[in-house]
Amino acid sequence: MKVAERVKKASQLKDWVADRVFRLKGEGAFEVLAKAQKLEKQGREIIHLEIGEPDFDTPINVKEKAIQAIQDGSTHYVPSAGIDELREAVCVYLRKSRGIEVFPEEVVITPGAKPVIFLSFLLLLEEEDEVIYPDPGFPAYSSIIEFIGAKAVPLRLREENGFRVDVDELRSLITSKTKMIVINSPHNPTGSVLSEEDIEAIARLAQEEDLLVFTDEVYSEIIYDQKHVSILQFPGMKERTVMLDAFSKSFAMTGWRLGYAVLPEEWARFLSLLVTNSNSCTCTFTQIAGVEALLNGEESVQVMAQEFRRRRDFMEKRIAQIEGIKIIKPQGAFYFFPNITSFGLSSKELADYLLKEGGVAVLPGTSFGHYGEGYLRISFANSLENLARAMDKMEEALNKLTKRGGRK
Ligand SMILES: Cc1ncc(COP(=O)(O)O)c(C=O)c1O
């Protein structure tokens, strides 16, 4: 296409496409994957450590339930809020795993975790509202807050604080317009986990300041050195909290698209209405498989979490041998978030270099916000063998950089 035509097309796009769409952000993982696949097409071998999904297969009993459900004819519309069996199973699961008393009317089933972010932000936020969210953090939070026209206020997660929320810093960001705080523990991309005291302090602050809390707990089952704590466990929090959980990470079900929100019953009715208007309902046989995952999936979850722990421990020792990289041991999820400032390149430059020079795909910390500069996200959702090879290649590429005088 000629330049003049391209310019005309771009300005037409601005005329036709709504302004809010230009406020949406993409996701680094998909962008790096596309670059890596391009190199693979040229015959290069790439080890994928940019991925944010378990490399395990969905548990066999869960797959069998879905197949059976299709054969039994569970292939039609169901209620927007989800099937009763799954809403009830969520209550049983949360009581057992988190000691939380929740009723089926307070549960809304969605096609994955992301619709809970999208639809519950639409449900709760007005244009003039401010929302405090973690930076670095999962990019969909600020993307959707800004898409709606509300103000996204980043709360910097600092390395010196183990990438946990500093409650005093959080307090200092609150204004008369603040409506909601977003928390995510275990945390993507840093692997940090909020302590019980952190969460209690956030709960107290939310009540003192009369704020809503959005708690993203999709990594609740992938936690290493402590038990997962939910802010919903604290008195007075149920009436001001939306909790998000999903099957994607816990049960290796990213492609099934199954998640849920737990929220006050009156809000749940409107959230269901948003589901009616967007998805109608979540896939029926996926929901039936979800019941099996929640009620009979514990063993598979433990096997997966155990393997992630082995990989984390391996990676901790191996990365420590690479000159110039500083890490904090992740307490949950399956990511390292090393400090790479000593190489004197931006996160993006270093991630590009590692992909081209070392054949290792990782994400720049800036894929997770402004305060991700100086870091990389390395996923260990890959086999021990591939992780070992990737670390060798990374070390070699980084040593080359150091020799060329690239390190401060
Ligand atoms: C913190 C966090 N929340 C939500 C999601 C979205 O999960 P889903 O694929 O179920 O929509 C992800 C996926 O990477 C995540 O890391």
The ligand as an SDF file (V2000), in Angstrom:
LIG
                    3D

 16 16  0  0  0  0  0  0  0  0999 V2000
   -2.8410  -12.4030   37.3020 C   0  0  0  0  0  0  0  0  0  0  0  0
   -3.6500  -12.9240   36.1700 C   0  0  0  0  0  0  0  0  0  0  0  0
   -4.9830  -12.6840   36.1520 N   0  0  0  0  0  0  0  0  0  0  0  0
   -5.7580  -13.1190   35.1460 C   0  0  0  0  0  0  0  0  0  0  0  0
   -5.2330  -13.8470   34.0960 C   0  0  0  0  0  0  0  0  0  0  0  0
   -6.1250  -14.2790   32.9690 C   0  0  0  0  0  0  0  0  0  0  0  0
   -6.4370  -15.6400   33.0170 O   0  0  0  0  0  0  0  0  0  0  0  0
   -7.4200  -16.3160   31.9550 P   0  0  0  0  0  0  0  0  0  0  0  0
   -6.5620  -16.9080   30.9020 O   0  0  0  0  0  0  0  0  0  0  0  0
   -8.1720  -17.3720   32.7360 O   0  0  0  0  0  0  0  0  0  0  0  0
   -8.3450  -15.2850   31.4270 O   0  0  0  0  0  0  0  0  0  0  0  0
   -3.8550  -14.1240   34.0740 C   0  0  0  0  0  0  0  0  0  0  0  0
   -3.2630  -14.8440   32.9410 C   0  0  0  0  0  0  0  0  0  0  0  0
   -2.0700  -14.8410   32.7040 O   0  0  0  0  0  0  0  0  0  0  0  0
   -3.0440  -13.6560   35.1390 C   0  0  0  0  0  0  0  0  0  0  0  0
   -1.7210  -13.8700   35.1630 O   0  0  0  0  0  0  0  0  0  0  0  0
  1  2  1  0
  2  3  1  0
  2 15  2  0
  3  4  2  0
  4  5  1  0
  5  6  1  0
  5 12  2  0
  6  7  1  0
  7  8  1  0
  8  9  2  0
  8 10  1  0
  8 11  1  0
 12 13  1  0
 12 15  1  0
 13 14  2  0
 15 16  1  0
M  END
$$$$
